Amino acid sequence: MDKETMLKEIESRLKVVNKGMLNPDDFSDAHMEEIAEYHKMVTSRNEISPMEQSAILEELSKLRK
C-alpha cells in the first residue's frame, strides 16, 4: 500500500479536521515503515479514544519533513 493511501485512511479513521496535516508530500519515504505501523494500528481497531487520537497525530507530526 502506498503512503498516500495509508495517510488518507488514517485521516479518515481519526476524523482529522485539518486535512493538510497528513499531506503525503510532507512525509519522507524513509518513514514508510512507521506510517505503515500507525496505519495498521488505526485500521485494526474499532474504537480509538480522543486521547489516543491526539497521541497518534502528535507522533505522525514528528515524522513530517
N, CA, C and O atoms as a GROMACS GRO file, in nm:
protein
  260
    1MET      N    1   0.085  -0.117   0.000
    1MET     CA    2   0.000   0.000   0.000
    1MET      C    3   0.090   0.124   0.000
    1MET      O    4   0.193   0.127   0.068
    2ASP      N    5   0.052   0.223  -0.075
    2ASP     CA    6   0.135   0.343  -0.084
    2ASP      C    7   0.108   0.440   0.031
    2ASP      O    8   0.007   0.432   0.100
    3LYS      N    9   0.202   0.532   0.047
    3LYS     CA   10   0.199   0.630   0.156
    3LYS      C   11   0.072   0.715   0.154
    3LYS      O   12   0.012   0.738   0.258
    4GLU      N   13   0.033   0.761   0.037
    4GLU     CA   14  -0.085   0.847   0.026
    4GLU      C   15  -0.212   0.775   0.072
    4GLU      O   16  -0.292   0.833   0.145
    5THR      N   17  -0.229   0.651   0.030
    5THR     CA   18  -0.347   0.574   0.069
    5THR      C   19  -0.350   0.551   0.219
    5THR      O   20  -0.454   0.568   0.283
    6MET      N   21  -0.236   0.513   0.276
    6MET     CA   22  -0.230   0.489   0.420
    6MET      C   23  -0.265   0.615   0.499
    6MET      O   24  -0.342   0.610   0.594
    7LEU      N   25  -0.206   0.728   0.459
    7LEU     CA   26  -0.232   0.853   0.531
    7LEU      C   27  -0.377   0.897   0.517
    7LEU      O   28  -0.435   0.949   0.612
    8LYS      N   29  -0.436   0.877   0.401
    8LYS     CA   30  -0.577   0.913   0.382
    8LYS      C   31  -0.668   0.825   0.469
    8LYS      O   32  -0.767   0.874   0.524
    9GLU      N   33  -0.635   0.698   0.481
    9GLU     CA   34  -0.715   0.610   0.566
    9GLU      C   35  -0.700   0.647   0.714
    9GLU      O   36  -0.797   0.644   0.789
   10ILE      N   37  -0.579   0.681   0.754
   10ILE     CA   38  -0.556   0.726   0.893
   10ILE      C   39  -0.637   0.853   0.918
   10ILE      O   40  -0.705   0.865   1.019
   11GLU      N   41  -0.628   0.946   0.825
   11GLU     CA   42  -0.700   1.072   0.834
   11GLU      C   43  -0.851   1.048   0.848
   11GLU      O   44  -0.918   1.112   0.929
   12SER      N   45  -0.903   0.957   0.771
   12SER     CA   46  -1.046   0.926   0.773
   12SER      C   47  -1.086   0.860   0.905
   12SER      O   48  -1.186   0.899   0.967
   13ARG      N   49  -1.011   0.762   0.948
   13ARG     CA   50  -1.044   0.690   1.072
   13ARG      C   51  -1.034   0.777   1.195
   13ARG      O   52  -1.111   0.760   1.290
   14LEU      N   53  -0.940   0.871   1.195
   14LEU     CA   54  -0.921   0.960   1.310
   14LEU      C   55  -1.006   1.087   1.299
   14LEU      O   56  -1.005   1.172   1.389
   15LYS      N   57  -1.080   1.099   1.190
   15LYS     CA   58  -1.167   1.215   1.166
   15LYS      C   59  -1.090   1.347   1.180
   15LYS      O   60  -1.132   1.438   1.252
   16VAL      N   61  -0.978   1.354   1.110
   16VAL     CA   62  -0.892   1.473   1.115
   16VAL      C   63  -0.962   1.589   1.046
   16VAL      O   64  -1.009   1.576   0.933
   17VAL      N   65  -0.969   1.702   1.116
   17VAL     CA   66  -1.034   1.820   1.062
   17VAL      C   67  -0.938   1.896   0.969
   17VAL      O   68  -0.978   1.939   0.861
   18ASN      N   69  -0.815   1.913   1.010
   18ASN     CA   70  -0.714   1.983   0.932
   18ASN      C   71  -0.657   1.887   0.827
   18ASN      O   72  -0.562   1.814   0.855
   19LYS      N   73  -0.715   1.887   0.709
   19LYS     CA   74  -0.679   1.791   0.604
   19LYS      C   75  -0.534   1.805   0.557
   19LYS      O   76  -0.479   1.709   0.504
   20GLY      N   77  -0.472   1.919   0.576
   20GLY     CA   78  -0.333   1.938   0.535
   20GLY      C   79  -0.234   1.876   0.631
   20GLY      O   80  -0.115   1.866   0.600
   21MET      N   81  -0.281   1.835   0.746
   21MET     CA   82  -0.191   1.781   0.848
   21MET      C   83  -0.122   1.652   0.804
   21MET      O   84  -0.008   1.627   0.841
   22LEU      N   85  -0.191   1.571   0.727
   22LEU     CA   86  -0.135   1.443   0.682
   22LEU      C   87  -0.114   1.441   0.531
   22LEU      O   88  -0.143   1.341   0.465
   23ASN      N   89  -0.064   1.551   0.478
   23ASN     CA   90  -0.033   1.561   0.337
   23ASN      C   91   0.083   1.466   0.304
   23ASN      O   92   0.191   1.479   0.362
   24PRO      N   93   0.063   1.371   0.213
   24PRO     CA   94   0.168   1.273   0.181
   24PRO      C   95   0.300   1.337   0.138
   24PRO      O   96   0.407   1.280   0.163
   25ASP      N   97   0.295   1.454   0.074
   25ASP     CA   98   0.417   1.521   0.030
   25ASP      C   99   0.503   1.568   0.147
   25ASP      O  100   0.622   1.595   0.129
   26ASP      N  101   0.444   1.580   0.266
   26ASP     CA  102   0.517   1.627   0.383
   26ASP      C  103   0.589   1.514   0.457
   26ASP      O  104   0.658   1.539   0.556
   27PHE      N  105   0.574   1.391   0.409
   27PHE     CA  106   0.634   1.276   0.476
   27PHE      C  107   0.737   1.211   0.384
   27PHE      O  108   0.710   1.182   0.268
   28SER      N  109   0.855   1.188   0.438
   28SER     CA  110   0.962   1.124   0.363
   28SER      C  111   0.931   0.975   0.344
   28SER      O  112   0.869   0.912   0.429
   29ASP      N  113   0.975   0.922   0.231
   29ASP     CA  114   0.959   0.778   0.207
   29ASP      C  115   1.038   0.696   0.309
   29ASP      O  116   1.010   0.578   0.328
   30ALA      N  117   1.135   0.758   0.372
   30ALA     CA  118   1.215   0.689   0.474
   30ALA      C  119   1.130   0.650   0.595
   30ALA      O  120   1.170   0.564   0.674
   31HIS      N  121   1.014   0.713   0.610
   31HIS     CA  122   0.926   0.686   0.724
   31HIS      C  123   0.810   0.592   0.690
   31HIS      O  124   0.714   0.582   0.765
   32MET      N  125   0.819   0.525   0.577
   32MET     CA  126   0.710   0.436   0.533
   32MET      C  127   0.679   0.328   0.636
   32MET      O  128   0.562   0.294   0.658
   33GLU      N  129   0.782   0.273   0.698
   33GLU     CA  130   0.760   0.165   0.795
   33GLU      C  131   0.680   0.216   0.915
   33GLU      O  132   0.587   0.149   0.960
   34GLU      N  133   0.716   0.334   0.966
   34GLU     CA  134   0.642   0.390   1.079
   34GLU      C  135   0.499   0.424   1.041
   34GLU      O  136   0.406   0.398   1.118
   35ILE      N  137   0.481   0.482   0.923
   35ILE     CA  138   0.346   0.515   0.876
   35ILE      C  139   0.263   0.387   0.862
   35ILE      O  140   0.146   0.384   0.899
   36ALA      N  141   0.324   0.282   0.811
   36ALA     CA  142   0.254   0.153   0.796
   36ALA      C  143   0.213   0.098   0.932
   36ALA      O  144   0.105   0.041   0.945
   37GLU      N  145   0.299   0.113   1.032
   37GLU     CA  146   0.266   0.065   1.167
   37GLU      C  147   0.146   0.142   1.224
   37GLU      O  148   0.055   0.081   1.281
   38TYR      N  149   0.147   0.274   1.210
   38TYR     CA  150   0.033   0.354   1.259
   38TYR      C  151  -0.094   0.319   1.181
   38TYR      O  152  -0.202   0.310   1.239
   39HIS      N  153  -0.080   0.299   1.051
   39HIS     CA  154  -0.195   0.262   0.968
   39HIS      C  155  -0.255   0.130   1.016
   39HIS      O  156  -0.376   0.118   1.031
   40LYS      N  157  -0.169   0.032   1.039
   40LYS     CA  158  -0.217  -0.099   1.084
   40LYS      C  159  -0.289  -0.086   1.218
   40LYS      O  160  -0.394  -0.146   1.238
   41MET      N  161  -0.231  -0.009   1.310
   41MET     CA  162  -0.291   0.008   1.442
   41MET      C  163  -0.428   0.076   1.430
   41MET      O  164  -0.526   0.031   1.491
   42VAL      N  165  -0.435   0.182   1.353
   42VAL     CA  166  -0.559   0.260   1.340
   42VAL      C  167  -0.669   0.179   1.270
   42VAL      O  168  -0.785   0.181   1.313
   43THR      N  169  -0.634   0.110   1.164
   43THR     CA  170  -0.736   0.038   1.087
   43THR      C  171  -0.778  -0.093   1.152
   43THR      O  172  -0.884  -0.148   1.118
   44SER      N  173  -0.698  -0.144   1.243
   44SER     CA  174  -0.733  -0.272   1.306
   44SER      C  175  -0.823  -0.256   1.428
   44SER      O  176  -0.875  -0.354   1.480
   45ARG      N  177  -0.841  -0.133   1.473
   45ARG     CA  178  -0.920  -0.110   1.594
   45ARG      C  179  -1.058  -0.055   1.560
   45ARG      O  180  -1.074   0.023   1.466
   46ASN      N  181  -1.157  -0.098   1.637
   46ASN     CA  182  -1.293  -0.049   1.617
   46ASN      C  183  -1.311   0.091   1.673
   46ASN      O  184  -1.382   0.174   1.614
   47GLU      N  185  -1.248   0.117   1.786
   47GLU     CA  186  -1.260   0.248   1.850
   47GLU      C  187  -1.124   0.298   1.894
   47GLU      O  188  -1.038   0.222   1.937
   48ILE      N  189  -1.107   0.429   1.881
   48ILE     CA  190  -0.985   0.494   1.928
   48ILE      C  191  -1.028   0.614   2.010
   48ILE      O  192  -1.104   0.699   1.962
   49SER      N  193  -0.980   0.620   2.132
   49SER     CA  194  -1.021   0.727   2.222
   49SER      C  195  -0.963   0.860   2.174
   49SER      O  196  -0.864   0.862   2.102
   50PRO      N  197  -1.025   0.971   2.215
   50PRO     CA  198  -0.972   1.103   2.178
   50PRO      C  199  -0.826   1.122   2.222
   50PRO      O  200  -0.747   1.184   2.152
   51MET      N  201  -0.792   1.068   2.338
   51MET     CA  202  -0.654   1.080   2.387
   51MET      C  203  -0.558   1.003   2.295
   51MET      O  204  -0.449   1.050   2.264
   52GLU      N  205  -0.600   0.884   2.253
   52GLU     CA  206  -0.518   0.805   2.161
   52GLU      C  207  -0.506   0.874   2.025
   52GLU      O  208  -0.400   0.874   1.964
   53GLN      N  209  -0.616   0.933   1.978
   53GLN     CA  210  -0.613   1.006   1.851
   53GLN      C  211  -0.510   1.118   1.856
   53GLN      O  212  -0.430   1.135   1.764
   54SER      N  213  -0.513   1.194   1.964
   54SER     CA  214  -0.418   1.304   1.979
   54SER      C  215  -0.274   1.255   1.981
   54SER      O  216  -0.187   1.313   1.917
   55ALA      N  217  -0.251   1.146   2.054
   55ALA     CA  218  -0.116   1.090   2.063
   55ALA      C  219  -0.067   1.041   1.927
   55ALA      O  220   0.049   1.064   1.891
   56ILE      N  221  -0.154   0.973   1.853
   56ILE     CA  222  -0.116   0.922   1.721
   56ILE      C  223  -0.084   1.037   1.627
   56ILE      O  224   0.016   1.033   1.556
   57LEU      N  225  -0.169   1.138   1.626
   57LEU     CA  226  -0.145   1.254   1.538
   57LEU      C  227  -0.018   1.329   1.577
   57LEU      O  228   0.055   1.378   1.491
   58GLU      N  229   0.009   1.337   1.706
   58GLU     CA  230   0.131   1.403   1.752
   58GLU      C  231   0.254   1.326   1.704
   58GLU      O  232   0.351   1.386   1.656
   59GLU      N  233   0.249   1.194   1.716
   59GLU     CA  234   0.362   1.113   1.670
   59GLU      C  235   0.379   1.121   1.519
   59GLU      O  236   0.492   1.128   1.470
   60LEU      N  237   0.270   1.119   1.446
   60LEU     CA  238   0.279   1.133   1.300
   60LEU      C  239   0.335   1.269   1.261
   60LEU      O  240   0.411   1.279   1.164
   61SER      N  241   0.299   1.373   1.334
   61SER     CA  242   0.351   1.507   1.301
   61SER      C  243   0.502   1.514   1.320
   61SER      O  244   0.568   1.594   1.254
   62LYS      N  245   0.556   1.432   1.408
   62LYS     CA  246   0.702   1.428   1.428
   62LYS      C  247   0.774   1.366   1.309
   62LYS      O  248   0.894   1.387   1.291
   63LEU      N  249   0.702   1.289   1.228
   63LEU     CA  250   0.761   1.224   1.111
   63LEU      C  251   0.764   1.314   0.988
   63LEU      O  252   0.825   1.280   0.887
   64ARG      N  253   0.698   1.428   0.997
   64ARG     CA  254   0.692   1.519   0.882
   64ARG      C  255   0.830   1.577   0.854
   64ARG      O  256   0.912   1.593   0.944
   65LYS      N  257   0.852   1.610   0.726
   65LYS     CA  258   0.981   1.668   0.683
   65LYS      C  259   1.002   1.803   0.747
   65LYS      O  260   1.104   1.867   0.723
   0.00000   0.00000   0.00000
